[in-house]
């Protein structure tokens, strides 16, 4: 795997940081999640810990902070999920850790970034997408903006962009032999994901209408979703004239004289009525393999079983009740691997003793850490 041999410390956080760590893990990095030195860490909602190990460590104690320093001295990457200044107050800022390990990649992942008027504020995906400008584009006509769950900022603009920054910094380090600090702002990451949306605003016919009335935001009847007879949906994206013509032919509308760009309401009414006449499977039998740009809207349960996804092994563990996406993209020589198929992630502190032993701590030190509450080892039943 391409990141084999890379050692990562992921300070436990919510969605974006675990996703960043998961990407690195899936492509070969050894990722240690640093949880609190307690059995009650709140990490039960971390569904992205596959392939990682966990150490329970109280970094608010000086002794715990010193342990983290020693771990970081032997690491390639540290991922910081906290607001600006939090780790500096604990003596764990980049100036300190990179002084003893100049090759360390110190990745900071926050909502608003390390500077600016909002940098110390709390927030969530909806806030970051709002400030990025993108939220203003999402939603139906004459309805309020609709957040895209927490996909755009947390995972796209946050975890994915941060992972990209880490990989770039690792590549640059191979030439300079120096680490660096990565400042990932989910606002900026989400905006960067939307670069085409920003840059294409000057394109006549694409934008310029109110939200929900433009070509790609459900304003066009040939780029929308339609309910089927069995209360499922089909997605239609027949933008190009030749694809639109194929769409009409498959719907039996080739002689309708329906104009693609002018007859918007008539077209929407016709497609709404026609799609309700057949089930989703019946429509798939008609459209699969054609250039009409029509596909079924699959649920999270049905997507892994779709023939195309099965053929490409797009999902892993498909025989279980909870399949999940396989690592992407596919590399021909060094592909990623969906780790943790049998056990999705570690319990908090599950690997504390093993991790410390591997990093040169002796049994006496480790037992002392456990006795003083500096380190938590899940399931420890006897003395070392």
C-alpha positions in Angstrom: 0.0 0.0 0.0 1.3 3.5 -0.9 1.5 4.8 2.7 3.0 1.7 4.3 5.5 2.7 7.0 3.9 6.1 7.7 3.1 6.5 11.4 0.1 8.7 12.3 -1.2 10.1 15.6 -4.8 11.0 15.3 -6.1 12.9 18.4 -9.6 11.8 18.8 -12.3 14.0 17.4 -15.5 13.9 15.5 -16.3 13.2 11.8 -13.6 15.0 9.8 -10.5 14.0 11.7 -11.5 10.3 11.9 -12.3 10.3 8.1 -8.9 11.8 7.4 -7.2 9.2 9.5 -9.3 6.4 7.9 -8.1 7.5 4.4 -4.5 7.3 5.6 -5.1 3.9 7.3 -6.9 2.4 4.3 -3.9 3.2 2.1 -1.4 1.7 4.4 -0.5 4.1 7.2 -0.3 2.9 10.8 -2.8 5.1 12.6 -3.0 5.4 16.4 -6.1 7.2 17.8 -5.3 9.1 21.0 -8.4 8.8 23.2 -9.0 10.2 26.7 -7.6 8.2 29.6 -11.0 7.0 30.5 -13.4 4.2 29.6 -16.1 6.8 28.8 -14.6 8.7 25.8 -17.7 9.3 23.6 -15.9 7.5 20.7 -18.9 5.2 20.3 -20.0 7.5 17.5 -16.6 7.1 15.6 -17.6 4.8 12.7 -14.4 5.5 10.8 -11.8 3.8 13.1 -11.4 0.7 10.9 -7.8 -0.4 10.9 -6.7 2.0 13.6 -5.4 1.3 17.1 -6.2 3.2 20.3 -4.3 4.5 23.3 -6.1 6.1 26.2 -4.0 9.0 27.3 -4.6 12.0 29.6 -2.7 14.8 27.7 -4.1 17.4 30.2 -1.6 16.0 32.7 2.0 17.0 32.2 3.0 13.3 32.4 0.5 12.5 29.7 1.6 15.4 27.5 5.2 14.1 27.9 4.1 10.7 26.7 2.5 12.2 23.6 5.7 14.1 22.9 7.7 10.9 23.0 5.1 9.2 20.7 5.3 12.2 18.3 9.0 12.0 18.2 8.6 8.6 16.4 5.7 9.7 14.2 5.4 11.1 10.7 2.0 12.8 11.1 -0.1 14.3 14.0 -3.7 15.3 13.3 -5.0 18.0 15.6 -8.9 18.4 15.9 -9.0 21.1 18.5 -9.7 24.8 18.3 -6.6 27.1 17.8 -4.5 27.4 20.9 -5.8 24.3 22.8 -2.7 22.2 22.2 -0.4 25.1 22.8 -1.7 25.5 26.3 -0.8 21.9 26.9 2.7 22.4 25.6 1.9 20.3 22.6 1.8 23.0 19.8 3.8 22.6 16.6 6.6 24.8 17.8 7.3 22.3 20.6 6.7 19.0 18.8 8.5 20.0 15.6 11.5 21.2 17.6 12.3 17.7 18.6 11.0 16.1 15.4 11.6 18.4 12.5 10.1 15.9 10.0 6.7 15.9 11.7 3.7 16.8 9.6 1.4 18.7 12.0 -2.1 18.7 10.4 -4.6 21.0 12.0 -8.2 20.5 11.0 -10.8 23.0 12.2 -14.0 24.6 11.0 -12.8 28.2 10.5 -9.1 27.7 10.4 -6.3 28.8 12.7 -6.9 32.6 12.3 -9.6 35.1 11.6 -12.6 36.5 13.6 -14.4 33.1 13.6 -11.4 30.9 14.4 -12.3 30.4 18.1 -16.0 29.9 17.5 -17.8 26.5 17.7 -19.6 25.3 14.5 -20.8 22.4 12.5 -20.9 21.5 8.8 -24.0 23.6 8.2 -22.1 26.7 9.5 -19.0 26.1 7.5 -20.9 25.4 4.2 -22.9 28.6 4.9 -19.8 30.7 5.3 -18.3 29.1 2.2 -21.1 30.5 0.1 -22.2 27.1 -1.2 -25.2 26.6 1.0 -26.9 29.5 -0.8 -27.0 27.3 -3.9 -28.6 24.2 -2.4 -32.4 23.9 -2.3 -35.6 23.9 -4.3 -37.2 26.9 -5.8 -38.9 29.2 -3.3 -37.6 27.0 -0.4 -35.0 27.8 2.1 -31.4 26.6 1.6 -31.0 22.8 2.3 -27.8 21.6 3.9 -26.3 18.5 2.2 -26.3 16.6 5.4 -22.7 17.0 6.7 -21.0 15.8 3.6 -19.5 19.0 2.0 -17.5 20.5 4.9 -16.9 17.7 7.3 -15.9 15.0 4.8 -15.1 16.8 1.5 -13.7 20.1 2.6 -12.4 18.8 5.9 -11.2 15.2 6.1 -10.5 14.7 2.4 -8.7 18.0 1.9 -6.7 17.5 5.0 -5.6 14.0 3.8 -4.6 15.5 0.5 -2.5 18.2 2.4 -0.8 15.5 4.4 0.1 13.4 1.4 1.4 16.5 -0.4 3.5 17.4 2.7 4.9 13.9 2.9 5.9 14.1 -0.7 7.6 17.5 -0.2 9.3 16.1 2.9 10.9 13.4 0.7 12.8 16.2 -1.0 13.4 18.7 1.8 13.5 16.3 4.8 11.4 18.8 6.7 7.9 18.7 8.1 5.4 21.5 8.1 2.1 22.7 9.6 -1.1 22.2 7.6 -4.0 24.6 8.4 -7.1 23.0 7.0 -10.2 25.1 7.3 -13.5 23.4 6.5 -14.9 26.7 5.2 -12.0 27.0 2.8 -12.1 23.3 1.9 -15.8 23.4 1.1 -15.3 26.5 -1.0 -12.4 24.9 -2.8 -14.6 21.9 -3.6 -17.0 24.4 -5.1 -14.4 26.1 -7.3 -16.3 25.2 -10.5 -19.5 26.6 -9.0 -17.8 29.9 -8.3 -15.9 30.1 -11.5 -18.8 29.1 -13.7 -21.2 31.9 -12.5 -20.3 33.9 -15.6 -21.6 31.2 -17.9 -24.9 32.3 -19.5 -27.7 29.8 -19.3 -26.1 27.9 -16.4 -26.7 30.4 -13.6 -28.5 33.7 -13.2 -31.9 32.4 -12.0 -33.1 32.1 -8.4 -32.1 29.0 -6.4 -33.9 25.9 -7.8 -34.5 27.5 -11.3 -31.0 26.9 -12.8 -29.8 24.1 -15.0 -28.2 21.9 -12.3 -30.1 22.8 -9.2 -33.4 21.1 -10.1 -34.6 24.0 -12.3 -34.3 21.8 -15.5 -36.8 19.0 -15.9 -34.1 16.9 -17.7 -31.8 17.2 -14.7 -33.9 16.0 -11.7 -35.4 13.0 -10.0 -38.7 11.4 -10.6 -40.8 9.0 -8.5 -41.6 5.6 -9.9 -44.7 3.4 -9.5 -43.2 1.6 -6.5 -42.4 4.9 -4.7 -38.7 4.8 -5.6 -36.9 7.3 -7.8 -35.0 7.6 -11.0 -32.3 10.3 -11.6 -32.3 12.0 -15.0 -29.3 14.0 -16.2 -29.8 14.3 -20.0 -28.1 17.6 -20.6 -26.5 17.1 -24.0 -28.9 17.2 -27.0 -28.1 13.7 -28.1 -28.6 12.3 -24.6 -31.9 14.3 -24.3 -33.0 12.7 -27.6 -32.3 9.2 -26.3 -34.3 10.1 -23.2 -37.3 11.1 -25.2 -37.1 7.9 -27.3 -37.0 5.6 -24.2 -39.9 7.5 -22.7 -41.9 7.2 -25.9 -41.8 11.0 -26.4 -39.8 11.2 -29.6 -42.8 12.6 -31.5 -43.9 15.0 -28.7 -42.1 18.1 -30.1 -41.0 18.7 -26.5 -38.3 21.5 -26.5 -35.5 20.8 -24.2 -34.9 24.3 -22.8 -38.2 26.1 -23.4 -40.9 23.7 -22.3 -39.8 23.4 -18.7 -43.1 23.0 -16.9 -44.7 20.9 -19.7 -41.6 18.6 -19.7 -41.6 18.2 -15.9 -45.3 17.3 -15.9 -44.9 14.8 -18.7 -41.9 13.1 -17.1 -43.6 13.1 -13.7 -46.6 11.3 -15.2 -44.6 8.8 -17.3 -42.1 7.7 -14.6 -45.0 6.9 -12.2 -46.3 4.3 -14.7 -43.5 1.8 -14.1 -41.4 0.5 -11.2 -37.8 1.3 -10.7 -36.7 -2.1 -11.9 -38.8 -1.8 -15.0 -37.2 1.6 -15.8 -33.8 0.2 -15.2 -34.5 -2.5 -17.8 -35.3 0.2 -20.3 -32.5 2.6 -19.5 -29.5 0.4 -18.5 -26.8 0.4 -21.1 -28.2 3.5 -22.9 -26.9 7.1 -23.2 -30.1 8.6 -21.8 -28.2 9.5 -18.5 -30.9 7.8 -16.4 -30.1 5.7 -13.4 -31.9 4.4 -10.3 -31.7 6.4 -7.0 -30.3 3.7 -4.8 -30.5 3.5 -1.0 -27.6 2.8 1.2 -28.9 -0.7 1.5 -29.4 -1.4 -2.2 -26.3 0.4 -3.6 -23.8 -2.3 -2.6 -25.8 -5.0 -4.4 -26.2 -3.1 -7.7 -24.5 -5.1 -10.5 -22.2 -2.2 -11.5 -20.9 -1.8 -7.9 -20.6 -5.5 -7.4 -18.6 -5.9 -10.7 -16.1 -3.2 -9.5 -16.0 -4.3 -5.8 -17.0 -0.8 -5.0 -18.2 -1.9 -1.5 -16.6 -4.2 1.1 -18.1 -6.8 3.4 -21.2 -7.0 1.2 -22.3 -10.3 2.8 -22.9 -8.5 6.1 -25.8 -6.2 7.2 -23.5 -3.2 7.1 -21.4 -3.0 3.9 -19.2 0.1 3.4 -17.5 1.8 0.5 -14.1 0.4 -0.6 -11.1 2.7 -0.6 -11.0 5.0 -3.6 -9.4 5.7 -6.0 -8.1 2.3 -7.2 -4.3 2.2 -7.6 -3.1 -0.4 -10.1 0.1 -1.5 -8.1 -0.5 -0.3 -4.6 -4.3 -0.2 -4.0 -5.9 0.7 -0.7 -7.4 -2.0 1.5 -10.5 -1.7 3.6 -9.1 -2.5 7.0 -11.1 -3.7 9.9 -13.6 -5.8 8.0 -14.1 -8.2 11.0 -13.7 -5.5 13.7 -14.5 -2.0 12.5 -12.5 -0.1 15.1 -10.8 -0.4 18.5 -12.4 0.4 21.8 -10.9 3.4 23.5 -7.6 2.5 25.1 -7.7 -1.0 23.7 -4.1 -1.0 22.5 -2.4 1.3 25.1 0.1 -1.1 26.5 1.2 -2.5 23.2 1.6 0.9 21.7 3.7 2.1 24.6 5.9 -1.0 24.5 6.5 -0.5 20.8 7.6 3.1 21.4 10.2 2.1 23.9 8.4 2.5 27.2 9.2 -0.2 29.8 6.7 -2.2 31.8 7.4 -0.3 35.0 6.8 3.1 33.4 3.6 1.9 31.8 2.2 0.4 35.0 2.9 3.7 36.8 1.0 5.6 34.1 -2.0 3.3 34.5 -1.9 3.6 38.3 -1.8 7.4 38.1 -4.6 7.6 35.6 -2.3 9.0 32.9 -2.9 6.0 30.6 -6.0 3.9 30.3 -5.8 0.3 29.0 -9.2 -1.1 28.1 -9.8 -4.5 29.6 -6.7 -4.6 31.8 -7.2 -7.2 34.4 -3.8 -7.8 35.8 -0.5 -6.1 36.5 2.1 -5.9 33.8 
